Amino acid sequence: MAGPAPQQAQQPYGVPNQPMPQYAPPGRQKGSVAPKVWGVILLIFGLFAAFSFISSLVTLGGGISGSTFAPGLSPEVKQEMDRMTAQMISDMKGRWSFWLNMAGEGLVMALSFSAGIWLVIKPKPLGRKLAIARALLVLLLVPVAGYEGVKAIEGQLESQAQIMKLSTDDAIKKQEASNPSANNEQAENRRKRAEETMDSMQPLVRGASYGVVIVTSIGVLVINCLLLFFMTRPAVKEYLESVEEGGDNSIPGYDPSMGLVTGPPPGPPHPGQPSPANQPPEPPRQQTPPV
């Protein structure tokens, strides 16, 4: 007669050497990288725009005269330098391109900060729209900024040439005062050599200044075209819309705006894990006798 069937040994809680369930998504959600990267870039650009805007405001208030950094010049030369600086600022205020460029800088600054916040700090579809508006505005302002840059360079180069000439004349006068034995011919030769040096340097300085404006304009065009390209991708739009709707519902517990798993997914337990009804009873707790 066969004996009773042996009872199946009850497995402990969990199964050894069983891989833990993976709740995290296998990779980043499509379209989630571009908003974060460009959000940080726009915040940095916003800081540069704020610095440029503040510099323009300082210029409107009179700026800093070159005589401040030339303590060795005579009072007459310093006075002439202050006069030329005031004239240059007055000419700048009279240009329509200066005011339009300054207003554009303020608007670009605001759009950069707003788009950066709504892309990387609080991702929302509004950040994508603001980034597109910012790129379009910059592309429209590139000709204005280039024109204003060229005009500003022309005024600065003209003022610098006059200031250098005044500084040279002042230095020659001081040398003649300290060395009275020098004749007029030697003083005239020094003046001519100084003028020839300044004339030979002017084309190089002018070309370098114009080159900076051209290279900067090309860089601005490339960066903002890339910004438009990435912000108009359908994946970026879908990602930001999913974040606004509360995350990706296909992966429970996954918040795309953070890229993290916020909690374990609901549902039945892992096959290797016993259900709550089949879990082994807790061992009896040892009672400590009262003292």
Order of alpha helices (4+ residues) and beta strands (2+ residues): alpha-alpha-alpha-alpha-alpha-alpha-beta-beta
